[in-house]
Amino acid sequence: MYLKINNSKIPIEIKTSFIDRVKSFRFKISDLEYALCFPKKRRINTYFYCQRFDIIMTDKNNVILNIFENTHTESRYRGKRKVYFTYVFPIGVSDYYNIGDTLDVVLTKKDKELLEKIK
């Protein structure tokens, strides 16, 4: 799974298990070269995140419902009622999008199968 922005691609990892969601980007100090996707997650906290991120929340069709730019550590963020996917991107990705736009996410076969199991 990856996001297409202009002529670049940002890889996205899908996190479904509880342990993977808890680990995510916590205590990660090195520069980020990928993003995370949390399906069926409407709330997110940034406790122990050592860097700033952009958080984008979308519905099932990847239409953007919430954008939180340059998030602070030790904070909680809550999306609207119809939020289905929560994406955590490196800082600066949200500059290309507005609320109501659609994310250009490209799924691989493995990702499609994984998301089908979750539904």
Steps between C-alpha positions, in 0.01 A plus 500: 500500500634843417388860456571686177592867542615681186776271367591328826364205694475466876474137619222432750495213749165369623487436874216277618611318814495664842877464549577655160270792572661562836855489362433707184740798502557511873861564605605532135767767467637442147349674198183343368479368148161328523152552642255295707137410444266401782171357367189538717670750728331830575717618788876521528742624761858612450643400835873421473519609137841663479425691179222706352261345247206579277186301578236457230170326570286370213183302439486161321545667160808697618317834494673723757286588803763637743853636465727562796820670386828505690358313800643542847622215713296393803168593335176326407317540171146392425337473158146542382248221523555365147879465528620156391873540420748701703828573326816627669731667247837673525465872545413698187271250326183679612609814313387333176145422619186671630193361671277337237788393273568134428831336592672331205570173681603204284437154648689181427332158492618419854360828630164441333476153655595634843239778484234251386568286809458802727162603357 
